[in-house]
Amino acid sequence: MAPLVGALLAFGAQAAQPQRPPDPPTSCLGNLGAFLSTSPKPCPLAWRGIALYGVVDMGFGYSSHAAAFNPTYPQGVQELIAKFSNRPRWQLVPNGLQRSNIGLAADIDIAPGWSLIGNIDTDFDPYSLRLANGPASLVENNARTLANQTANGDSSRAGQFDNTQGYVGVHNQVYGALSVGRLNSYSADVASSYDPMLGSYAFSLIGNSAAYVGGVGDTETTRYESALKYAWSGATYRAGAIWQFGGYALGNGSNGAVQVDLGKDFGALSLDAVYSHARDAVALSLYGDNPLPAGVGPDNLKATLANIDGAILAARYRAAPWTLYGGYEYAVFSPPDRAFPGGFASLGGYTVLPGAVNTTAYVNNKRLQVAWAGARYALRPDLDLVGAYYLAHQNDYAPPTAKPSACGPNTIAAAPGATPQGTVNGYCAGDLQAVSALIDYRPINRVDLYAGMMYSQASGGIASGFLNSANFAPSAGLRVSF
């Protein structure tokens, strides 16, 4: 699939400022009030090119269909409708607006025009202080029925000390930047930059589940554990590529991946395009059997593998006080290159046993399409109103052996007393939709007070086996950045 082309351009002219004597020098670190009144970029906690940064985001909310809080699950709670979404619940909501994290970033001059760059970024739960670990949340729910599961799901974050990023590199003002290590994919960068909710867990479908857009169909390929990433930007153009070297043995979620990003500026309009290919991409799942099958231990997981090719086109248009967002993803899942009859060690070090590797899920190709649109309105410099709509759709990719009635209405309850949802099989066509709204108030630059809601609904094959098909999740919180 040929790469798509996109574009981005910043605009605006700086008006001439009246001449006046310069202000006396002051330090934004002189006292707490001065520090909080500035934002992290102009006033970092930095020393000789190394900056400490982070976010703490804590909130509280309600879900009409929820599962209990899980401190290892990156989202903590699941506000997007999921298979295990169960009963009404008031709950702590960590990381609603942005993931809580702490990190070190380096940008050190080493020669004229050249600098050494690096980043170590760790995502954590602000209530338990545990590192984000999606595979561990699956293991913790092994042998639990849907109705008894806590929030859980696969993730590229598997308890690493650098579970978001950890890389070093060099940057040149003319030639661009080259980095090596654990790195965000370009699709992950686009997902956060072009999402009206800026990748929020509590208010965005594509922020809550990186399987949509961020991972181009698979959450484990949102970031690569061992990769080379090149990025270049000019006055109106930018381009980049990322290549994952090594496979499962190096802690990756696939056996090889590559992405290309192209962009250009058209005045107030920004466009970006990404082409992506991943080989033997892994999607982990748990054992819902109680007791576990013979020979299966509590730390074992199941895996579905696929080769995934996809493309993303995203747009952003700024016309103060409005910023408009939109995007589209198209991903094709096909059979993987390898079968792994002996199993393998998955992301996080959990064993996928022989016979627990599904390589035939996409005998007929699955085609995933995701679209989104939204807007941010700056009511005041310190107050934004945000709204967004998201849609994910999968085709009917039933295997050739399936009966014509295989995608009929589901008549099998997922739990005693539960109402069957969606179609009887998960490979049938289906949709996942979400609509959200947010008010973000910044009384001081490093502090956000926010409140919003997300309503999500699944249908067809995506809802197959769900306890419930919709969730209404309002929440409010506080974010502090440094």
DRENMIZA-386214 format. One record per residue (C-alpha): residue number from 0; x, y, z; residue in three letters. Coordinates in nm, 3 decimals. Layout:
% residues N
bator, px, py, pz, tilo
NUM, X, Y, Z, ALA $
...
% end
This chain:
% residues 482
bator, px, py, pz, tilo
0, 0.000, 0.000, 0.000, MET $
1, 0.152, 0.329, -0.104, ALA $
2, 0.201, 0.582, 0.171, PRO $
3, -0.049, 0.864, 0.189, LEU $
4, 0.065, 1.222, 0.194, VAL $
5, -0.035, 1.480, 0.456, GLY $
6, 0.037, 1.837, 0.547, ALA $
7, 0.081, 2.085, 0.834, LEU $
8, 0.155, 2.462, 0.839, LEU $
9, 0.172, 2.706, 1.126, ALA $
10, 0.063, 3.056, 1.044, PHE $
11, 0.041, 3.403, 1.187, GLY $
12, 0.262, 3.707, 1.216, ALA $
13, 0.395, 3.861, 1.531, GLN $
14, 0.275, 4.218, 1.574, ALA $
15, 0.539, 4.476, 1.658, ALA $
16, 0.561, 4.533, 2.030, GLN $
17, 0.588, 4.885, 2.180, PRO $
18, 0.937, 4.974, 2.292, GLN $
19, 0.989, 4.979, 2.667, ARG $
20, 1.270, 4.903, 2.908, PRO $
21, 1.313, 4.533, 2.969, PRO $
22, 1.164, 4.387, 3.286, ASP $
23, 1.411, 4.308, 3.561, PRO $
24, 1.521, 3.943, 3.548, PRO $
25, 1.307, 3.711, 3.755, THR $
26, 1.309, 3.337, 3.811, SER $
27, 0.996, 3.130, 3.757, CYS $
28, 1.142, 2.893, 4.017, LEU $
29, 1.173, 3.164, 4.280, GLY $
30, 0.858, 3.062, 4.465, ASN $
31, 0.562, 2.827, 4.430, LEU $
32, 0.328, 3.097, 4.303, GLY $
33, 0.567, 3.201, 4.026, ALA $
34, 0.624, 2.839, 3.931, PHE $
35, 0.252, 2.751, 3.908, LEU $
36, 0.174, 3.064, 3.707, SER $
37, 0.401, 2.950, 3.421, THR $
38, 0.363, 2.649, 3.194, SER $
39, 0.619, 2.364, 3.176, PRO $
40, 0.765, 2.455, 2.836, LYS $
41, 0.893, 2.808, 2.917, PRO $
42, 0.977, 2.713, 3.274, CYS $
43, 1.101, 2.354, 3.295, PRO $
44, 1.265, 2.192, 3.594, LEU $
45, 1.591, 2.174, 3.402, ALA $
46, 1.963, 2.167, 3.466, TRP $
47, 2.227, 2.169, 3.191, ARG $
48, 1.989, 2.043, 2.924, GLY $
49, 1.820, 1.773, 3.135, ILE $
50, 1.461, 1.838, 3.242, ALA $
51, 1.238, 1.661, 3.492, LEU $
52, 0.872, 1.662, 3.388, TYR $
53, 0.549, 1.491, 3.477, GLY $
54, 0.173, 1.497, 3.524, VAL $
55, -0.055, 1.385, 3.806, VAL $
56, -0.419, 1.344, 3.700, ASP $
57, -0.680, 1.233, 3.955, MET $
58, -1.058, 1.230, 3.923, GLY $
59, -1.388, 1.080, 4.024, PHE $
60, -1.688, 0.972, 3.821, GLY $
61, -1.978, 0.742, 3.749, TYR $
62, -2.036, 0.468, 3.492, SER $
63, -2.372, 0.317, 3.409, SER $
64, -2.192, -0.013, 3.333, HIS $
65, -1.854, -0.051, 3.498, ALA $
66, -1.602, -0.303, 3.628, ALA $
67, -1.404, -0.256, 3.948, ALA $
68, -1.085, -0.046, 3.954, PHE $
69, -0.763, -0.229, 3.864, ASN $
70, -0.437, -0.052, 3.961, PRO $
71, -0.226, -0.229, 3.696, THR $
72, -0.462, -0.156, 3.406, TYR $
73, -0.327, 0.159, 3.232, PRO $
74, -0.669, 0.329, 3.238, GLN $
75, -0.745, 0.210, 3.591, GLY $
76, -1.115, 0.190, 3.510, VAL $
77, -1.286, 0.126, 3.178, GLN $
78, -1.510, 0.414, 3.073, GLU $
79, -1.538, 0.296, 2.712, LEU $
80, -1.790, 0.010, 2.685, ILE $
81, -1.612, -0.327, 2.705, ALA $
82, -1.703, -0.693, 2.722, LYS $
83, -1.684, -0.702, 3.104, PHE $
84, -1.868, -0.369, 3.164, SER $
85, -2.120, -0.473, 3.425, ASN $
86, -2.308, -0.268, 3.684, ARG $
87, -2.353, 0.100, 3.781, PRO $
88, -2.064, 0.227, 3.988, ARG $
89, -1.928, 0.548, 4.139, TRP $
90, -1.553, 0.520, 4.109, GLN $
91, -1.210, 0.678, 4.123, LEU $
92, -1.105, 0.781, 3.772, VAL $
93, -0.726, 0.808, 3.732, PRO $
94, -0.569, 0.968, 3.425, ASN $
95, -0.897, 1.100, 3.288, GLY $
96, -0.758, 1.396, 3.094, LEU $
97, -0.401, 1.271, 3.054, GLN $
98, -0.200, 0.976, 3.175, ARG $
99, -0.007, 1.041, 3.496, SER $
100, 0.362, 1.013, 3.422, ASN $
101, 0.709, 1.117, 3.526, ILE $
102, 1.012, 1.145, 3.305, GLY $
103, 1.349, 1.291, 3.217, LEU $
104, 1.414, 1.462, 2.884, ALA $
105, 1.757, 1.560, 2.754, ALA $
106, 1.859, 1.813, 2.489, ASP $
107, 2.231, 1.880, 2.533, ILE $
108, 2.445, 2.076, 2.287, ASP $
109, 2.743, 1.870, 2.177, ILE $
110, 2.864, 2.061, 1.868, ALA $
111, 2.749, 2.360, 1.660, PRO $
112, 2.404, 2.271, 1.529, GLY $
113, 2.407, 1.929, 1.698, TRP $
114, 2.253, 1.810, 2.024, SER $
115, 2.222, 1.488, 2.219, LEU $
116, 1.856, 1.405, 2.288, ILE $
117, 1.688, 1.145, 2.506, GLY $
118, 1.375, 1.066, 2.701, ASN $
119, 1.266, 0.825, 2.975, ILE $
120, 0.892, 0.839, 3.039, ASP $
121, 0.704, 0.622, 3.289, THR $
122, 0.324, 0.596, 3.312, ASP $
123, 0.172, 0.515, 3.654, PHE $
124, -0.156, 0.503, 3.842, ASP $
125, -0.180, 0.809, 4.071, PRO $
126, -0.386, 0.628, 4.336, TYR $
127, -0.182, 0.309, 4.375, SER $
128, 0.148, 0.440, 4.226, LEU $
129, 0.180, 0.110, 4.035, ARG $
130, 0.330, 0.116, 3.686, LEU $
131, 0.090, 0.066, 3.394, ALA $
132, 0.084, -0.301, 3.292, ASN $
133, -0.189, -0.423, 3.058, GLY $
134, -0.077, -0.789, 3.033, PRO $
135, -0.065, -0.808, 3.416, ALA $
136, -0.426, -0.685, 3.431, SER $
137, -0.521, -0.979, 3.205, LEU $
138, -0.333, -1.232, 3.422, VAL $
139, -0.501, -1.096, 3.735, GLU $
140, -0.838, -1.180, 3.580, ASN $
141, -0.757, -1.533, 3.465, ASN $
142, -1.022, -1.785, 3.578, ALA $
143, -1.275, -1.507, 3.647, ARG $
144, -1.608, -1.495, 3.471, THR $
145, -1.699, -1.171, 3.294, LEU $
146, -1.932, -1.062, 3.573, ALA $
147, -1.648, -1.091, 3.828, ASN $
148, -1.365, -0.930, 3.633, GLN $
149, -1.196, -0.603, 3.722, THR $
150, -1.099, -0.359, 3.445, ALA $
151, -0.843, -0.521, 3.216, ASN $
152, -0.699, -0.517, 2.867, GLY $
153, -0.390, -0.572, 2.658, ASP $
154, -0.141, -0.287, 2.620, SER $
155, 0.206, -0.201, 2.495, SER $
156, 0.272, -0.084, 2.852, ARG $
157, 0.376, -0.396, 3.043, ALA $
158, 0.534, -0.265, 3.363, GLY $
159, 0.859, -0.144, 3.205, GLN $
160, 1.040, 0.137, 3.390, PHE $
161, 1.019, 0.324, 3.056, ASP $
162, 0.672, 0.197, 2.970, ASN $
163, 0.595, 0.496, 2.747, THR $
164, 0.932, 0.581, 2.593, GLN $
165, 1.301, 0.531, 2.663, GLY $
166, 1.544, 0.641, 2.394, TYR $
167, 1.862, 0.832, 2.307, VAL $
168, 1.954, 1.006, 1.984, GLY $
169, 2.104, 1.302, 1.806, VAL $
170, 1.938, 1.607, 1.655, HIS $
171, 2.061, 1.846, 1.388, ASN $
172, 1.882, 2.167, 1.297, GLN $
173, 1.914, 2.091, 0.926, VAL $
174, 1.916, 1.712, 0.898, TYR $
175, 1.662, 1.621, 1.165, GLY $
176, 1.668, 1.371, 1.452, ALA $
177, 1.762, 1.004, 1.474, LEU $
178, 1.669, 0.809, 1.788, SER $
179, 1.708, 0.451, 1.907, VAL $
180, 1.531, 0.261, 2.187, GLY $
181, 1.169, 0.231, 2.300, ARG $
182, 0.972, 0.478, 2.089, LEU $
183, 0.619, 0.586, 2.009, ASN $
184, 0.500, 0.485, 1.664, SER $
185, 0.404, 0.764, 1.426, TYR $
186, 0.045, 0.645, 1.445, SER $
187, 0.054, 0.707, 1.822, ALA $
188, 0.188, 1.058, 1.763, ASP $
189, -0.090, 1.132, 1.513, VAL $
190, -0.359, 0.987, 1.742, ALA $
191, -0.276, 1.231, 2.022, SER $
192, -0.202, 1.536, 1.803, SER $
193, -0.518, 1.514, 1.591, TYR $
194, -0.766, 1.398, 1.852, ASP $
195, -0.995, 1.678, 1.977, PRO $
196, -0.968, 1.518, 2.324, MET $
197, -0.587, 1.496, 2.286, LEU $
198, -0.571, 1.124, 2.367, GLY $
199, -0.780, 1.138, 2.685, SER $
200, -0.864, 0.803, 2.848, TYR $
201, -1.198, 0.925, 2.987, ALA $
202, -1.333, 1.120, 2.689, PHE $
203, -1.186, 0.971, 2.370, SER $
204, -1.241, 0.635, 2.200, LEU $
205, -0.902, 0.650, 2.028, ILE $
206, -0.733, 0.770, 2.347, GLY $
207, -0.892, 0.503, 2.564, ASN $
208, -0.815, 0.214, 2.327, SER $
209, -0.492, 0.232, 2.130, ALA $
210, -0.614, -0.061, 1.917, ALA $
211, -0.798, 0.213, 1.729, TYR $
212, -0.556, 0.445, 1.542, VAL $
213, -0.263, 0.452, 1.790, GLY $
214, -0.168, 0.090, 1.725, GLY $
215, -0.329, 0.070, 1.378, VAL $
216, -0.550, -0.218, 1.489, GLY $
217, -0.336, -0.366, 1.769, ASP $
218, -0.262, -0.191, 2.097, THR $
219, 0.074, -0.371, 2.140, GLU $
220, 0.213, -0.200, 1.828, THR $
221, 0.143, 0.151, 1.961, THR $
222, 0.510, 0.174, 2.057, ARG $
223, 0.815, -0.036, 1.970, TYR $
224, 1.059, -0.162, 2.233, GLU $
225, 1.358, -0.176, 1.995, SER $
226, 1.342, 0.074, 1.711, ALA $
227, 1.514, 0.339, 1.503, LEU $
228, 1.311, 0.655, 1.442, LYS $
229, 1.398, 0.938, 1.206, TYR $
230, 1.215, 1.273, 1.204, ALA $
231, 1.274, 1.577, 0.985, TRP $
232, 1.084, 1.903, 0.958, SER $
233, 1.126, 2.206, 0.735, GLY $
234, 0.943, 2.534, 0.702, ALA $
235, 0.627, 2.375, 0.563, THR $
236, 0.704, 2.003, 0.529, TYR $
237, 0.786, 1.719, 0.763, ARG $
238, 0.868, 1.353, 0.713, ALA $
239, 0.976, 1.056, 0.917, GLY $
240, 1.007, 0.682, 0.942, ALA $
241, 1.034, 0.426, 1.221, ILE $
242, 1.167, 0.072, 1.193, TRP $
243, 1.132, -0.194, 1.462, GLN $
244, 1.427, -0.432, 1.466, PHE $
245, 1.396, -0.760, 1.654, GLY $
246, 1.077, -0.931, 1.766, GLY $
247, 0.916, -1.089, 2.071, TYR $
248, 1.251, -1.176, 2.230, ALA $
249, 1.333, -0.803, 2.262, LEU $
250, 0.997, -0.722, 2.422, GLY $
251, 0.809, -0.613, 2.111, ASN $
252, 0.443, -0.675, 2.030, GLY $
253, 0.523, -0.796, 1.679, SER $
254, 0.800, -0.968, 1.486, ASN $
255, 0.876, -0.661, 1.279, GLY $
256, 0.713, -0.329, 1.200, ALA $
257, 0.768, -0.017, 0.992, VAL $
258, 0.586, 0.315, 0.954, GLN $
259, 0.629, 0.619, 0.731, VAL $
260, 0.489, 0.964, 0.811, ASP $
261, 0.455, 1.257, 0.569, LEU $
262, 0.317, 1.602, 0.636, GLY $
263, 0.286, 1.955, 0.506, LYS $
264, 0.142, 2.291, 0.618, ASP $
265, -0.133, 2.472, 0.431, PHE $
266, -0.186, 2.789, 0.627, GLY $
267, -0.425, 2.713, 0.912, ALA $
268, -0.478, 2.358, 0.786, LEU $
269, -0.261, 2.071, 0.911, SER $
270, -0.262, 1.730, 0.744, LEU $
271, -0.070, 1.417, 0.839, ASP $
272, -0.057, 1.072, 0.682, ALA $
273, 0.093, 0.748, 0.811, VAL $
274, 0.145, 0.412, 0.641, TYR $
275, 0.202, 0.114, 0.873, SER $
276, 0.296, -0.254, 0.844, HIS $
277, 0.332, -0.498, 1.136, ALA $
278, 0.422, -0.867, 1.108, ARG $
279, 0.286, -1.128, 1.353, ASP $
280, 0.127, -0.856, 1.568, ALA $
281, 0.010, -0.992, 1.905, VAL $
282, -0.325, -0.938, 2.075, ALA $
283, -0.326, -1.103, 2.420, LEU $
284, -0.637, -1.230, 2.598, SER $
285, -0.713, -1.407, 2.923, LEU $
286, -0.865, -1.742, 3.019, TYR $
287, -1.221, -1.692, 3.139, GLY $
288, -1.252, -2.058, 3.239, ASP $
289, -1.301, -2.144, 3.605, ASN $
290, -1.125, -2.368, 3.682, PRO $
291, -0.845, -2.314, 3.431, LEU $
292, -0.800, -2.588, 3.167, PRO $
293, -0.561, -2.869, 3.249, ALA $
294, -0.199, -2.767, 3.203, GLY $
295, -0.275, -2.393, 3.210, VAL $
296, -0.120, -2.189, 3.489, GLY $
297, -0.244, -1.861, 3.636, PRO $
298, 0.028, -1.664, 3.453, ASP $
299, -0.050, -1.802, 3.107, ASN $
300, -0.231, -1.600, 2.840, LEU $
301, -0.379, -1.660, 2.495, LYS $
302, -0.272, -1.477, 2.179, ALA $
303, -0.422, -1.396, 1.840, THR $
304, -0.169, -1.308, 1.569, LEU $
305, -0.208, -1.110, 1.248, ALA $
306, -0.018, -0.922, 0.983, ASN $
307, -0.164, -0.570, 0.983, ILE $
308, -0.132, -0.311, 0.705, ASP $
309, -0.293, 0.026, 0.752, GLY $
310, -0.303, 0.393, 0.669, ALA $
311, -0.415, 0.701, 0.863, ILE $
312, -0.505, 1.046, 0.734, LEU $
313, -0.566, 1.319, 0.992, ALA $
314, -0.648, 1.691, 0.970, ALA $
315, -0.654, 1.991, 1.202, ARG $
316, -0.771, 2.345, 1.120, TYR $
317, -0.708, 2.643, 1.345, ARG $
318, -0.916, 2.959, 1.318, ALA $
319, -0.920, 3.125, 1.659, ALA $
320, -1.108, 3.069, 1.881, PRO $
321, -1.189, 2.739, 1.703, TRP $
322, -0.972, 2.434, 1.637, THR $
323, -1.133, 2.164, 1.423, LEU $
324, -1.012, 1.801, 1.411, TYR $
325, -1.084, 1.495, 1.199, GLY $
326, -0.929, 1.172, 1.080, GLY $
327, -0.971, 0.832, 0.919, TYR $
328, -0.794, 0.497, 0.957, GLU $
329, -0.814, 0.190, 0.735, TYR $
330, -0.643, -0.130, 0.853, ALA $
331, -0.637, -0.479, 0.702, VAL $
332, -0.575, -0.788, 0.919, PHE $
333, -0.442, -1.096, 0.736, SER $
334, -0.296, -1.431, 0.852, PRO $
335, 0.045, -1.402, 1.025, PRO $
336, 0.369, -1.521, 0.870, ASP $
337, 0.442, -1.772, 1.148, ARG $
338, 0.231, -2.019, 1.346, ALA $
339, 0.438, -2.064, 1.670, PHE $
340, 0.319, -2.419, 1.744, PRO $
341, 0.545, -2.426, 2.051, GLY $
342, 0.403, -2.103, 2.194, GLY $
343, 0.618, -1.806, 2.294, PHE $
344, 0.695, -1.558, 2.573, ALA $
345, 0.465, -1.259, 2.531, SER $
346, 0.505, -0.892, 2.616, LEU $
347, 0.552, -0.867, 2.992, GLY $
348, 0.715, -1.211, 3.008, GLY $
349, 0.392, -1.412, 3.031, TYR $
350, 0.388, -1.747, 2.852, THR $
351, 0.154, -1.825, 2.566, VAL $
352, 0.135, -2.205, 2.568, LEU $
353, 0.136, -2.435, 2.263, PRO $
354, -0.218, -2.451, 2.133, GLY $
355, -0.305, -2.108, 2.274, ALA $
356, -0.182, -1.921, 1.965, VAL $
357, -0.463, -1.838, 1.719, ASN $
358, -0.325, -1.785, 1.369, THR $
359, -0.645, -1.853, 1.174, THR $
360, -0.866, -1.567, 1.297, ALA $
361, -0.823, -1.373, 0.970, TYR $
362, -0.848, -1.638, 0.700, VAL $
363, -1.084, -1.385, 0.549, ASN $
364, -0.925, -1.045, 0.599, ASN $
365, -1.066, -0.824, 0.871, LYS $
366, -1.102, -0.462, 0.762, ARG $
367, -1.116, -0.206, 1.040, LEU $
368, -1.221, 0.152, 0.968, GLN $
369, -1.209, 0.432, 1.224, VAL $
370, -1.332, 0.788, 1.175, ALA $
371, -1.350, 1.081, 1.414, TRP $
372, -1.433, 1.451, 1.417, ALA $
373, -1.453, 1.721, 1.681, GLY $
374, -1.376, 2.076, 1.785, ALA $
375, -1.221, 2.281, 2.066, ARG $
376, -1.354, 2.629, 2.135, TYR $
377, -1.148, 2.870, 2.347, ALA $
378, -1.423, 3.053, 2.532, LEU $
379, -1.148, 3.236, 2.720, ARG $
380, -0.769, 3.195, 2.726, PRO $
381, -0.812, 2.975, 3.034, ASP $
382, -1.134, 2.791, 2.938, LEU $
383, -1.191, 2.540, 2.655, ASP $
384, -1.508, 2.366, 2.547, LEU $
385, -1.455, 2.041, 2.355, VAL $
386, -1.682, 1.799, 2.171, GLY $
387, -1.605, 1.487, 1.968, ALA $
388, -1.759, 1.191, 1.784, TYR $
389, -1.586, 0.858, 1.709, TYR $
390, -1.686, 0.559, 1.496, LEU $
391, -1.511, 0.223, 1.452, ALA $
392, -1.647, -0.033, 1.206, HIS $
393, -1.538, -0.387, 1.121, GLN $
394, -1.653, -0.594, 0.824, ASN $
395, -1.794, -0.946, 0.828, ASP $
396, -1.479, -1.160, 0.808, TYR $
397, -1.643, -1.495, 0.887, ALA $
398, -1.431, -1.795, 0.781, PRO $
399, -1.532, -1.984, 0.464, PRO $
400, -1.666, -2.270, 0.678, THR $
401, -1.914, -2.048, 0.867, ALA $
402, -2.281, -2.114, 0.812, LYS $
403, -2.497, -1.836, 0.660, PRO $
404, -2.667, -1.798, 0.999, SER $
405, -2.334, -1.746, 1.182, ALA $
406, -2.392, -1.371, 1.205, CYS $
407, -2.748, -1.384, 1.329, GLY $
408, -2.860, -1.226, 1.659, PRO $
409, -2.686, -1.354, 1.970, ASN $
410, -2.903, -1.585, 2.181, THR $
411, -2.627, -1.696, 2.421, ILE $
412, -2.602, -1.503, 2.747, ALA $
413, -2.245, -1.409, 2.849, ALA $
414, -2.335, -1.463, 3.216, ALA $
415, -2.629, -1.606, 3.412, PRO $
416, -2.921, -1.366, 3.379, GLY $
417, -2.741, -1.146, 3.123, ALA $
418, -2.912, -1.032, 2.804, THR $
419, -2.725, -1.150, 2.491, PRO $
420, -2.560, -0.863, 2.303, GLN $
421, -2.468, -0.815, 1.938, GLY $
422, -2.427, -1.109, 1.704, THR $
423, -2.348, -1.464, 1.804, VAL $
424, -1.990, -1.441, 1.667, ASN $
425, -1.725, -1.174, 1.711, GLY $
426, -1.613, -1.196, 1.348, TYR $
427, -1.941, -1.047, 1.224, CYS $
428, -1.972, -0.687, 1.105, ALA $
429, -2.021, -0.437, 1.384, GLY $
430, -1.972, -0.085, 1.512, ASP $
431, -1.835, 0.093, 1.818, LEU $
432, -1.943, 0.455, 1.858, GLN $
433, -1.867, 0.722, 2.115, ALA $
434, -1.969, 1.081, 2.169, VAL $
435, -1.805, 1.302, 2.431, SER $
436, -1.798, 1.654, 2.573, ALA $
437, -1.549, 1.830, 2.800, LEU $
438, -1.498, 2.158, 2.987, ILE $
439, -1.131, 2.230, 3.066, ASP $
440, -1.057, 2.526, 3.299, TYR $
441, -0.704, 2.636, 3.385, ARG $
442, -0.713, 2.868, 3.688, PRO $
443, -0.332, 2.873, 3.674, ILE $
444, -0.108, 2.750, 3.395, ASN $
445, 0.000, 2.420, 3.549, ARG $
446, -0.341, 2.322, 3.686, VAL $
447, -0.650, 2.198, 3.497, ASP $
448, -0.993, 2.152, 3.650, LEU $
449, -1.209, 1.951, 3.411, TYR $
450, -1.545, 1.783, 3.379, ALA $
451, -1.699, 1.588, 3.095, GLY $
452, -1.869, 1.273, 2.979, MET $
453, -1.839, 0.994, 2.724, MET $
454, -2.126, 0.781, 2.597, TYR $
455, -2.023, 0.470, 2.404, SER $
456, -2.221, 0.193, 2.233, GLN $
457, -2.120, -0.133, 2.064, ALA $
458, -2.324, -0.339, 1.819, SER $
459, -2.296, -0.643, 1.590, GLY $
460, -1.977, -0.847, 1.608, GLY $
461, -1.794, -0.594, 1.825, ILE $
462, -2.062, -0.639, 2.095, ALA $
463, -2.066, -1.019, 2.072, SER $
464, -2.045, -1.171, 2.421, GLY $
465, -2.067, -0.834, 2.598, PHE $
466, -2.256, -0.814, 2.925, LEU $
467, -2.396, -0.477, 2.816, ASN $
468, -2.379, -0.283, 2.491, SER $
469, -2.360, 0.081, 2.613, ALA $
470, -2.202, 0.292, 2.885, ASN $
471, -2.258, 0.648, 3.007, PHE $
472, -1.955, 0.779, 3.195, ALA $
473, -1.941, 1.135, 3.333, PRO $
474, -1.636, 1.233, 3.539, SER $
475, -1.443, 1.530, 3.677, ALA $
476, -1.087, 1.573, 3.787, GLY $
477, -0.773, 1.771, 3.853, LEU $
478, -0.452, 1.765, 3.648, ARG $
479, -0.125, 1.917, 3.772, VAL $
480, 0.172, 1.943, 3.533, SER $
481, 0.536, 2.014, 3.611, PHE $
% end
